[in-house]
Amino acid sequence: MLIWFIIGILFLVIEFISFGLISIWFALGAFLTMIFYNYSLVYQFYVFVGSSLLFLILIRKIAVKYFKGNSKELNRINGRIVKIEKIEIRGNTKVYTVYLDGKIWEAISESDLNIGDKALVEKIVGNKLLLIKNS
């Protein structure tokens, strides 16, 4: 029982350091596994893995929505006009460099853009802006 408590605390510490909803599921699974301390270690391990996956599947979507919310920063960026400052080719993809609110952003586009062109920010995809050619 003590080992699962220690494992749960360890995963909580990792969660507090990372702030990414990465290990909270394992912490919850470890704390639930403490109930089964009279069973064999193999059975306890199965309970730990199963309950951690169950917590991940059932709660993650709700937790991410709750913690992430509807970001005003993203809503403010969508629909803005940016100017193409630099073009870099990475493999088969053109990556554009743009400035938005004094910050350097990387951007991608299905349209072919040139340096100096103006483009509309459609949305953020990963850590890049998705641009549409502004006519």
C-alpha positions in Angstrom: 0.0 0.0 0.0 2.8 2.4 0.8 4.5 1.8 -2.5 1.4 2.9 -4.4 1.0 6.0 -2.2 4.7 6.9 -3.0 4.1 6.3 -6.7 1.0 8.4 -6.6 2.8 11.3 -4.9 5.7 11.0 -7.4 3.3 11.3 -10.3 1.5 14.3 -8.7 4.9 16.0 -8.3 5.6 15.4 -12.0 2.2 16.8 -12.8 2.8 19.9 -10.8 6.1 20.5 -12.5 4.8 19.9 -16.0 1.3 21.5 -15.9 0.4 19.5 -19.0 -2.1 16.9 -17.7 0.5 14.3 -18.4 0.8 12.2 -15.3 -2.3 12.9 -13.2 -4.0 9.8 -14.7 -1.2 7.6 -13.3 -1.4 9.3 -9.9 -5.2 8.6 -9.7 -4.5 5.0 -10.8 -1.9 4.6 -8.1 -4.2 5.9 -5.4 -7.0 3.7 -6.6 -4.6 0.7 -6.6 -3.9 1.3 -2.9 -7.4 -0.2 -2.1 -6.1 -3.6 -3.6 -3.1 -3.9 -1.3 -4.1 -7.4 -0.2 -3.9 -8.8 -3.7 -0.8 -10.0 -5.6 1.6 -7.4 -7.0 0.7 -8.6 -10.6 -3.0 -8.0 -9.9 -2.2 -4.6 -8.4 -0.2 -3.7 -11.5 -3.1 -4.6 -13.8 -5.5 -2.5 -11.6 -3.0 0.4 -11.9 -2.6 0.2 -15.7 -6.3 -0.4 -16.3 -7.5 2.3 -14.0 -5.0 4.8 -15.3 -6.2 4.2 -18.9 -9.8 4.4 -17.8 -9.1 7.8 -16.1 -7.3 9.0 -19.2 -10.2 8.0 -21.5 -13.0 9.2 -19.3 -11.7 12.4 -17.9 -9.0 13.8 -20.2 -11.3 15.4 -22.8 -13.3 17.2 -20.1 -10.2 18.3 -18.2 -8.4 19.7 -21.3 -11.6 21.6 -22.2 -11.9 23.0 -18.6 -8.2 24.0 -18.2 -7.7 25.2 -21.8 -11.1 26.9 -22.2 -11.8 29.2 -25.1 -8.6 31.2 -25.4 -9.0 34.9 -26.1 -5.5 34.9 -27.6 -6.5 32.5 -30.3 -9.7 34.4 -31.1 -7.8 37.6 -31.4 -5.3 36.1 -33.8 -7.8 34.6 -36.2 -8.8 36.9 -39.0 -5.8 39.2 -38.7 -3.8 40.3 -41.8 0.0 39.5 -41.8 2.8 40.3 -44.3 5.1 37.5 -45.5 8.6 38.4 -44.4 10.6 35.3 -45.2 10.1 32.0 -47.0 11.9 28.7 -46.0 11.4 25.4 -47.8 11.4 22.4 -45.5 11.1 19.2 -47.4 8.0 19.6 -49.6 6.5 22.4 -47.4 7.0 26.1 -47.6 7.2 27.7 -44.2 6.5 31.4 -44.1 7.8 33.8 -41.4 5.4 36.6 -40.4 5.2 39.1 -37.6 2.1 39.4 -35.6 1.8 41.7 -32.6 5.6 42.1 -32.4 6.1 38.3 -32.3 7.7 36.1 -35.0 5.4 33.3 -36.2 5.9 30.5 -38.6 3.1 29.9 -41.0 1.9 27.5 -43.6 -0.5 28.0 -46.5 -2.2 25.9 -49.2 -1.8 29.0 -51.5 1.5 30.0 -53.0 2.6 33.2 -51.3 5.6 35.4 -52.0 7.7 37.8 -49.8 5.7 41.0 -49.2 2.3 39.4 -49.9 -0.5 40.0 -47.4 -2.3 36.9 -46.0 -5.2 36.3 -43.6 -4.8 34.1 -40.5 -7.4 31.4 -40.7 -6.4 29.5 -37.6 -3.6 28.1 -35.6 -2.5 24.6 -36.5 -0.1 23.2 -33.8 2.4 26.0 -33.4 2.0 27.5 -36.9 -0.5 29.9 -38.4 -2.6 28.7 -41.3 -2.8 31.5 -43.9 -5.1 32.2 -46.7 -4.0 34.5 -49.5 -5.5 37.9 -49.1 -6.9 39.2 -52.4 
